[in-house]
Amino acid sequence: MSINLYNNIFRALSSTVRTVGAGFWLALIGSGAFFSAHAHAGGMPRDEQERAEMRVFLKAAIDKSDSFADRFDAEVWLLDMSTRLARFMPNPEERLDLLRAIHREAKRAQLKPDLVLALIQVESRFDRYAVSRVGAQGLMQVMPFWKNDIGHPDDNLTDVATNLRYGCQILKYYMQKEDGRWMQALARYNGSYGKLWYPSLVMDAWRDRWYAGDL
């Protein structure tokens, strides 16, 4: 999706989002009130058929080898994003470790790493121990029932690599289901399909902080 196309979509959002603007929503997220009152679980299926389809997709992804190497051409991206991430994570080594993991898992799932960063900002503000009111866990707020569904009950969703693997593959599933339409896929990820408030939050964060080329 080009930035111009996103701007067209943004102008067409609901009157509430247009009235209060991105600053209000992002401030609400920062206060913590968003998680207690409005957080939805990442990867919550709408029905049993979707849950069954997603179980097969996610199990295949989680069971594959975890041996991935960073590419040399990611180094420029890492340095750039490290500066942007400093607001949320002051330790430079921790920032680079997280960014390498995000870049690896996003690329593996054929997602834009900068969009995954925007999603994480909205979901957890980069707190690996975040837990929502409905029990979603970690950076990408993954629901723990998926661990049993795919036969990995001992997986730790507060582990960065594990959480990113689940979250990126769940988003990839919804991207495929929506034929590459970001707004709809993001709404499905959040469990708010048919509404625009959550996709607009992610796309605002992407445009304002993480933009690194068109989607």
Order of alpha helices (4+ residues) and beta strands (2+ residues): alpha-alpha-alpha-alpha-alpha-alpha-alpha-alpha-alpha-alpha-alpha
